[in-house]
């Protein structure tokens, strides 16, 4: 049952999920001071170099400076390299 608070779904992938021990959480958007994707990382205590992470908002690659809205899905993943 959804309450009246604005919320977002936060997903972690690959090494982030392994390191922090979870892959999906729901957060109150009201707890994110400036509503920026980078501030979500700070709020959930994920300490990574911003240049080593990709953010997708609603399944579209975005910027850590992007503003997040109610009911958005915000996914964080490490930059993948391959050969």
N, C-alpha and C positions, 0 to 999 in steps of 0.2 A: 504494500500500500504506500503510495507516494504522499509525502506531506507537502505543506505549502512552501517549504524552503526551496530555493533554486539549487539544482544539483547537476553535477557532471559525472561522467564515467571516465575513469582514468585506467589506462592499460599500460603494462610494461611488457616488453618483449626481449627475448634472447638473454644475454648476460645480465641485463638489468633485472629481469624477473628472477633469475637464479640468485643474483647477489642479494636482493632485497626480500626474497621469499614470498612474493605475491605477484599475481599477474592482472588482477582486476579489483578496483575499489570504486565506491561511489563517495563523492565528497560534496559537501555543501559549498556552492559557489560563493556564498556569503563570507566564507572563511578566507577567500583569496583576495587580498587587499586591492590590487590593481587589475584583477581579472586577466592577467597575462599568463601565457603558457609557461614562461620561465618562473613565474611566481608559484606555480603549482609544484614544480620540482623542489623549490625551497620549502614549501609547506609540508610536503611528504618526506622531507629529509633525504633527498637524493642529491648526493654531491658528486657531480661529474662535470668535466670541462664542457661548456656549452658547445664548443666546436666539435665535440665527439658524439653528439646526440642529434637524432632526427625527431621532429615532432610532426604528427599528423592530426589534424582536427577534422572530425567527421570523414575519415579515410582519405583526406587530401593532404599532401605534404604542405607544411606551413612553416611559419617562423616562430621562434621562441618569443618574439615580441607581439605575436598575434593575440588579440583579445578573444577570450572564451565567453560563450553565452550559455544560458540555461539549457540543459539537456544535451550539450555537446559531448561528443566522445573524443577524448584527448589521449593519443597513444604516443609513448616515448620508446625509442629504440636506438641501439647503438648504430653508428655508421658501419655499413657492411662493405667489406672489400673481398674481392675474389680474383681468381685467375682464370 
